[in-house]
Each structure stands twice: as structure tokens, then as C-alpha cells.
């Protein structure tokens, strides 16, 4: 495979039954490059928006992955499982026949806002140096520290009553939220247990399912990749703050590594900002996973 190839951001509609890494591998083969990364994992059974960065745009993964995630989910009430979804081993069954739509709607609303969420045992979070899903495969269950997440909105979409009632809901949440744990906690709140039945990511930040391309489309039509590939600056323009730098001398200083603050450019340290000049991406700055990020994109010769 080439180390060059296409450069940009691709919105893929992930099918069920594939890991996010499987999708990355398929796109690597289609694009003819190894330089492909994603901005947020989807479980194998989940479908929907998977944002991929190709070529040099892989450097933008951190800048693009922090936005709000929006999901259409279905929870099944009256059952608990080892994985908190219907793929796991059933632990308990309890009749949910007494539940009605108003009761379920009220329970869902209690999750809105900042909440402390215990991640599932099948997550990739490390506890004592080992990923939880690796310990879960050995049949272990360990204490997991709760993590603060933000549920911006959670709305009942449909309710189907019965011994194992189904609850369809739409949820917009911060990165790091486990929707399967929302299904688990909803069932616990209602006293019958719950597990996630299906999950579709309909938006990842500003990138939505209606603009996503399928793997089948990419494989069937060689021109589909180029048509759906967003230029790095176009993708950033949707996802982060933009700050235009009109002065050529300041532009040149930025691309040689001088920090914006030293040039009198005041930015919000809690937000990611792309600095541009003459329609060209210069630098991306902001919070990162391992501390502040300062990514120089253009080179001095690009400004000549």
C-alpha cells in the first residue's frame, strides 16, 4: 500500500457485524493507503456514523473526536446480561408488563444533564493496567470507577409494552458515554433490569448519517471516495472554532512553531481552534488527550 494517497475526512455508515478497525482496514484497501484512522469507536453490533481521517488528515483525529455524539437506541426492559446488550449471557429475567409510557418517559428524563456513569465490563477502559473487556472475557467482574458524562438530551421515541418491553430513545451525549450503560441503568431505575437491543449513531459532532457513504458504495464505484472526501479545512470548519490570521508575517511565525499567545493571539484554552490564513490551514491548537495540542499543518514554503 502507498504511504501517500487520498487526504481528507470520510464519513462512513458502518454496518453491523464489523468492528471499527475492520472498517478502517477495508477503507485502507479501497484508498490504497495505510494512513487511515477513526475518531471514535462503534461497537461491532452498532451501525452509523464513523468518521475516518485519511492521509495527513490522521493528524486531525484528536481535533475531530470530542464533539457530541447522537444515537438512536432501543433498550429491552425485563432482562439483564453480562455485556449489558442482547449479545451477552442472560443473567436475569423480570416481567416489565406493568410499565407504561409515562413511567418510562419520566425515568428516561432523569438521565439528562451531568451524570456519573459506571462503564460496562466490555469497555476498552483500563483498570489496573488491563482493558476491562479482556478481563470480562475471562469471566471477571471488577469494580469500575464511575465517570462523569453529559447527557445533553434524551427523548422517548417509542414504547412497546410487554413482558420484555422495548424503549426506543434518541440521545445526544458527550464523548465517552456508554449508551448500553444507559439501558442498564434505565432498567435498574424501573426495577426490572435492562439491556441494549440496538444502537445507531446518527451524528458524530457535525457529521451526520445522511451524508455518510457505505462500504459497498466505495467498493462498487471507484469515484465514490473522491466525491465523499472532505478537505481537512472543510471538516475542521464544521467541528472547531476558526480564527483568521490576515497578517503574512504572523502566518509565517505560526507555521515555524511560534505559539499563538506569543504573537498576541488570545484563544480559549478549553476549545480547539484552527488558525487559518488566506483560506489555508496553518495551525490547530487546543486541549488534547495527553495535554495541550499544537499542530503545525502548513510549512513556510507553503506560504510563498
N, C-alpha and C positions, 0 to 999 in steps of 0.2 A: 504493500500500500504506500501511496505517496505521503510525504510529510507536508506537502503543500495542499492544493485542492481548494474547495469552496471555503468561504469565510463569512460567517454571519450567524443568525439565530433562527432556529427552525422550531415551529410549533407542531408537535406530533400528537395525534389521537391514539394513545396507547390502547391496544386491545387487551382483553382479559387473557390470563394464562401465560403472560410473559413478565419477566422481571424488567425493571427499568434498564438494567445493564444489558439484557437481551436486546432491547430496542436500540440502545447505543451501538451494540455490535452490528445490528442489521444496517443502521444508517452509516456506520463506518464502511461497510462493504459497498453500499449504494453510492456513497460520495467518493470512495476511493481514498480515504484518509483515516489515519488513526486518531487524529485530533478532534475527538467528539466527547463532550461531557454534558451532563444534565444538571438542572438547577433544583431538583427536589424529587426524591424517590416516591414512586407509587407502588403499592403492594401488587403482587402478581395478579390477584383476583380483581383489582380495581382497573377502571378504564379512564380515559380522558386526557386532559392537557398535560403533556410532558414537554418542557421547554429544553431544547438542546442547543448547545453552543458548538460551532464548528470552526476549525482552523484557529487563527489567532484569537477569535472571539471566546475561546475557552478561558481566556484570562478574565472574562467578564462574569463568570459564574457567580462569584460572591456578590457582585453588584445587583444581579438579577434575581437572586433566590429569596430575598427577605420579604417579599410582598404578601398581601393577604391571599389565602387560598380559599376557593369557594367550591363546595361539594354538594351534589345531590346524593343523599344516602337513604338507605332503608334499614331499619332496625327490626329484628324479630323479638317480640316480648314473650316471656314464658320459658326461656331456655338460657342456660349459661354453658360456655365451652372453655376449653383450655386456651384457645387462641383469641377469644373474645369476638370471633366471627364464626360463620357456619361451617368453615373448613376444619375447625378443631373438634376434639373429642367432647361429646356432650357430658356435662357434669351434673346438671340438674334440669328438671322439667317441672314447671308450676303453671297452673291454669291462669291465663290472663283474661278469661271470658268476662270478668266483672268490670273491666276497664272501659271507659267511654272516651270520646274525642276530647271533651272539655278537660277531663282529668289529665290526659296525656299532653294536651297543649299547655296546660299550666306547669307540668313537670318539665317540659322542654324549655319553657321560658326562664326557669330558674338557673339555666346554664349560661345565660347571656352575661357578658362582662368579663372581668378578670376572675379566673378560677384556678385552683390548684388541682392538677391532674396527675394521677399515678399512671405512668406509661405501662403498656402491656408487656408481658413476658416475651412476646415475639418481636419486640422492637430491637433496633440496632444500637440502642444506648448502652454504654459501657458501665458496668458496676463491678468494682474491684478488678478493673483491668480487662474484663471479658464482656463481650456483647451478650445482651440478655437472650437473644434468640438462640445463641449457641448453648447456653445453659438450659433453655427451655427444651431443646432437642434431647437433652439428657434426662428430661423429666423433672428438672429442678424448678422450684419456685422460691424466689428470694425477695426480700424487702426492697422496694424501689422508692427512692425519694420522690415526693411529688414535685412537679414543675409548674411554674406559673405560666399560663397561656391566656390568650384573649379571644373570646368569642364575640365577634362584632355583631353578628345577628344569627338567630336560629329560628326558623319558621316551620310550622307544620305544613306539609304539602298534601298528605293524605293519611287516613287512618282506616285500617281494615280490622274490625273486631274479630275475636275468636279465641279459642284455647291458646293458640300461639298468634297473637295479634301482630300486625305489621304496621310500622310507623314510617312513612316517607317524610323526610325533612330536608330543608336547604340550610346550609351552614356556611358562614363566612368567618374564617378564623386565622389566627397568626400562624406563622411557620412553626413547626414543632408540635402542633396539636394532633392528637390521635383520635380520629373520628370513631374508631372501633371502641375506644375507651368511653366516648360519649354514649354509645349504645349500651355498653356495660353499665355505666353509672345511671343512665335513664332507667334501665330495668331494675337496678337496685333501689332507686328512689321510689319506684312504683311497687316494690315489694315482690316482683315476680321474676326478676333476672332479665337480662337482655344480651343480644349478640348482633353484630353487624351482618346483614344479609347481602347488601350490595353497596358499592361506592363508585361514584363517577366524579372526577374533578372537572368542573365546568369552567373554571378560570384559575389561573396562577398569576396573581397580580393583574396586570393589564392584558394578559394574553388569554384569549377565550377559545372555547371548543369550536365555535362556528368558523374560525379561521384555520383550524388545525388540518393537517394533511395526514392521511393514513399511510401505513407502510405499504399496503397494496397499491395505492396510487403512486407512490415513489418508485416501486419496482416495475409497475406497468408502463409508466411514462417517463422517459429519461429527462424530459424538460421540467418535470414537476418540482424537482429540488430547487432549481434556479428560480422558479416562479414564486415559491413559498419562502425563500430565504430572505430574512430581514437583514439589512445592513446593520452593523454594530451600533452606529449612532442613531438609526431609526428605532432600534429596540430600546436603547437607553432613554431616548426621548419620551417613551411611554412610561418607563419604570422608575426613573430617578429625576432629581432636580437638574435643570440645565442652567449653566452660568456662562454667558458670552463674554469673551475677553477680546475687545476690539484692538487693543494696542499691540502692534507686532513685536515690540521689544519684550513686553510681558509674556506674550505667547512663547517666544524663544526661550525665555528664562524657565518657564514651566516645563517645557519638553527637555530641558537639560537637567531637570530634577529639583529645581528650587521649589520649596513648599509655598503654597498659596499665601499663607499667613505672612511670610517674609516679604511678599510682594504687595501687601496691603489688601489682600482679598479675604474678606471675612465670610466664613461659611459655617453652617450648623454642623457641629461635630457628630451629632446623632443621626444625621441624614446623609445618604450617599449623593454626591453631586458630580456631574460630568461637566468639565470645563471645556468650552469649545471656542474656536476662533475661525472666522471666515468659512463657516459651515464644516469645519474639520474637528474631529475629536482630538483633544490634546491630552487631558489627564482625567482620571477618575479617582476621587478621594472620598473617604467616609469610614464608618465603622466596618470592621471585618470580623471574621470568625476568630482570628488569633490576634486581635488588636487592630489599630487604625490601618487602613489600606491607603496606599499612594501609588497608583498605577499610571505610569507614563505610557501613553499609547503612541503618539506621533514622535518622530525623530526630527532633529534640527534640519536635516536635509529635506524633510517633507515640507518645510515652510518656505523653502527658497522659491 
